[in-house]
């Protein structure tokens, strides 16, 4: 019992165990029950699954409110909404990865599932490191804030100039490195990440990675890149590692469910980049505001953040309501 009540990163161990147990149950349910066999996930199923994950995340926020208080819950919801919205850009990149490797739709869930396992670990490491730095050097928050301001301004300028994402993955340095260091098959081998086959040079059996494994690595790298924005953004809302981590993970858990519904219609959210950039500027500026004028009420921060993001989503859907074909910009979701 003493172990359960001991503190770990500012919270009692049992609170962390409840969260990890819930995440484990969701992962087992997803892989072991909902997707025992490789099958294509339709848009309707994707939307229902996504609604389920969002419902669980919102309900967990209610539990945080009950157990840790209103301030913690409001900070959790703010972080969750920001991370969920930032994930839309991640969906765009994941779509490009699957299209580049021609990954059939029925195998995409496997990549996303194991990708999320890596995210849970990597985000935990990044957040623990960030929390340690902030605890030791409180001025780090101002660096985070300045970074968010610059990122938001750059994102806004890119949105105004209508700059497109880099789509030539063949020039990706990570992919070049992997291909130079690993034996990789030219074709997929079902759902396998690795296969044994004869080396064309030596004639002996050797272990080869498949394009499915390369896709998995690039998905992980893409998340690390997006975490550079999202983790500082949530630390600018709260320095509580528990709230930062749980809001991050719950937003990401539903990402793969949401992916199958949004991958082919990501063009409908083309104006969301404007609201995301404004949110990053607001969150970064709030750190300096708190220092000069006193801490902003978390509820006010949540309302402003949610309003900006909701406005971006609604405006995007309204402006693109007649773009059913995405004007050629929709990212194709490969099928078997």
N, C-alpha and C positions, 0 to 999 in steps of 0.2 A: 504493500500500500504506500510505503514511503516513496518507492520508485515512481508510482503513478502521480503523486503530488509534487514530485521534484520539478524544478523549472528547466525548460529547454527553449532557448531563444525567446525568453520572456513569457512563455506560457507553460502551464502544467503539462506533464507528459501525456496524461490521459486525454487532453483536448487534441493533441497531435494524433494520438492513436485512433480517436473517433474519426477524424478526418481521413487518415490513411486507410482505415477499414472501409469507409464509404467509397473511396476511390477504388480500392481493390474489388469490392463487390460490383461496382459499375463496370470495371474492366473484365471481370470474369463473366458477368452477364452478357457483355457485348461480344466477346470472343467465343465463350463456351456455350451460350444459349442462342443468342440472336444470329450468330454467324458461324455455325458449326461447319458448314460447307461453303465453298466459294460460290457466291451468287451475286448477281448484279443487284445493286441497291437502287430502287426507283426513286423518283422525285417525291412521291407521296410518302413512301416509307422514310425517306431522308428527313422530310419536314416533321413527321411524327416523332422520330428519334430526336431531332434537334429540339423540338418542343419539350420532350421528356427531360433532356439534359438541362435546358434552361429552367424548367420547373424545379428540378432538384437543386440547381444553383441558387435560385431565389428562395426556396424553402430553407436551404442551409444558411442563407443570410438572415432569415428569421430566427434560426437557432442561435446565431451569433448575437443577434439583438437581445435574445432572452438570457444568454449565458454571459456575454461580455459587455452588453450595454448598447445604447443607441449610437454613440459615436463610432464604435468599432463596426457596427452593421452598416452605417452610412458610408464609411470609408471602404468597406468591402464591396458594396454595390457600385460605388463610383469606379473602383478599380476593375470590377467585373465588366461594366459597360464599356470602359475604355479599351480593355483587352479584347473584348468580343468584337468591337468595331475595327480595331487594328488588324484583327485576324482576317478580315475581308481581303486585305492586300496579300496576306499570306496565301489565301485560297487562289488568287491569281497566279502566283508563282508556282504553287503546287500543280495547278492545271498545266502550266507550261512544261513542267518536269514530266508529268505523265504523258503529255502529247509528244514530247521529244523522244521518249523511250518507247512510245506506242504501247503503253501498259493497258491491257484490257480492263474494262470497268470492274469485272468480277475479281480482279487481283488488287485493285487499288485500295480496297479496305484493309487488306493485309499490311500494305506499306504504311498506311496511315495509323493503324493500330500499333505496330511496333515503333513507329515514329513517335507516338505519344508516350510510350514507355521511356524513350530516350529524353523526351522533353521534360517529363516529370523529374528525372534525375538531374539533367543539365540546368533547368530553371532553379531547382533546389540549391545547387552549388552556387549559381550566380547570385541568388537572393541572399544566401548565407554570407557570401563574400561581401556583398553590398552592405548588409546589415552590420557586419564587423567593421568595415571601413567607416561607416557613418558613426558607429559607437566610438571609435578611436579618434576620428577626425571629423567633427561636426561641419567643418567648412566644405566637405565633399558635397553636401546638399546644394551648395551654390554652384558647384561645377555641374551637377546634374541639371539644375534649373537652367543654367546658361546653355547647356547642350540641348535641352528641350526647346528653348526659345529659338536657337539657331536652326534646329531640325524642323520646327514648325514653320519658320520663315522660308527655309529652302523648299519644303514641301508645298507651301502656298505658291511660291514663285513657279515651281515646276508645274503645278496644277493650272496656273494662269497661262503658262506657255504651252500647256497641253503636251508635255513630254511623255513619251511612251516608255514602258518598261523595256529593259534589255531582254530580247527574246532569243538571241543566238547562244544557246547553251553549249554549243561545240567549243566556244572560246572560254568557257568557265574554267578558272584555274584549278578548282578542286577536282572537277571531272578529268582534266588533263593529268593531274597528279595521280589519281586513282588508276587511270588507264596505263600510266607509265610504270606503276608499281605492282599491279595485279594482273593476273590472267583473267580476261573477261570474255564470255561467250558473245557471239554476235546475235543470238536469238534467246528468247525467253524459254524457260523450262518449267512451265506451269507456275506454281506458287513458290518455287524454290529460290532461295537467295544464293545458294552454292550448289554446284554439281561436280561429280567426278567424271572426267573424260580424258581421252588420250591427248597428250601434248603434241601438237603437230611437228614440233622440232625434235623432241627426244623420243617420242613414241610411247612414253610411259604415262601411266595414269597420274593425273594432277588435279588439284582442286581449282576450279574456276568459279569466279563470281558471275552472276547473271545481271542483265540490265535492271532487274527488279531490285537487286542490292544497291546498285549505283543510284537508283531513284530514291531509295530509302536514305542513303547518306546525304544526298542533295536536299531532301526534305528536312533532315536534321540541321544541316547548315543554314537553310533558309530560316528556320525558326530561331537559330542563334542570332542571325542578322536582325530579325524583327525584335528579338528580346533586347537588343541594344537600345531601342526606342521605348518599348513597353515597360521594362523593369524600372528605369529611372523615372518614368511617368508615374508609376504607382508609388515609388518611394517618395515622390514629391507630394503625394496625397497623405501617406502615412509611413512612418519608419518602423511600424510593427511587422516583423518578418512573417508572422502567422497570417495576418490579413493580406499582405503582399502575395504570399505563396498560394493561399487558398483561392483568392480571387483570380490569380493567374491560371491555376490548374483547372478550376471549374470552367473558365472561359475556353480553355484549350480542349477539355474533354469533349465538348460538343462540336469541336471544329470539324472532325472527320464526318460527323453526321450531317452538318450543315453544308459541307463541301459538295456532296452529290446533288444538292438542290440548287446551289448557287454557281457551280463551276461553269455551266453553260449560259448563265445570265449575269455574269459579273459586270458586263457592260452597263447594266441598269443602274449601277452604283457609281457612275463616272464622276459625279459631283460630290461624292462623299469625301474625297481627298481634301476639298476645301474645309469642310467642317472638322476633319481630323487635324489638319494643320492649325486651325484656330484653337482647338482643344489643347494641343501640345503647347501652343503659345500661352494660353490661359493658365495651364497647370504650372508651366515654368515660371510665369510671371507671379503666380500666387505665392511662391516661395519668398520672393522679394517683398511682395505686398505684406505677407505675415510678419516679416522682420521690421517693416517700417510702420505699419498701421495696426498691428496686432492680428492674431490668428483669425482667419475667416471661418465662419460657422460651417461645419462639414455639410449640413443640409443645403445651405446656399450653394456650396461648391458642387454638390451632387445635382441639384436642379439646373444649374448653369450648364454643366457638362452634358447631362441627359438632353436638355433642350437643344444644344448645338448639334449633337449627334443625330437626334431625331429629325431636326430640321434638314440636315444633310441627306438623310435617307429618304424622307418624304419628297424633298425637292428633286432628288435624283430619279425616283420612281415616276414622278409627275412629268419631268422633262423628257424621259425616255419611254413614255407609255406607248408611243407609236413605233418604237424601234424593236419590233419583235424579233428581227433577225440580227439585231445588234449592229446593223450596217457593216457586217463582216468582221466585227471586232470581238464577237463572243469566242471564248476559248473552247475548242472542241473537246469533248470528253470521250476518249476512245472506247470502243466497245469490242467485245470478242467476236 
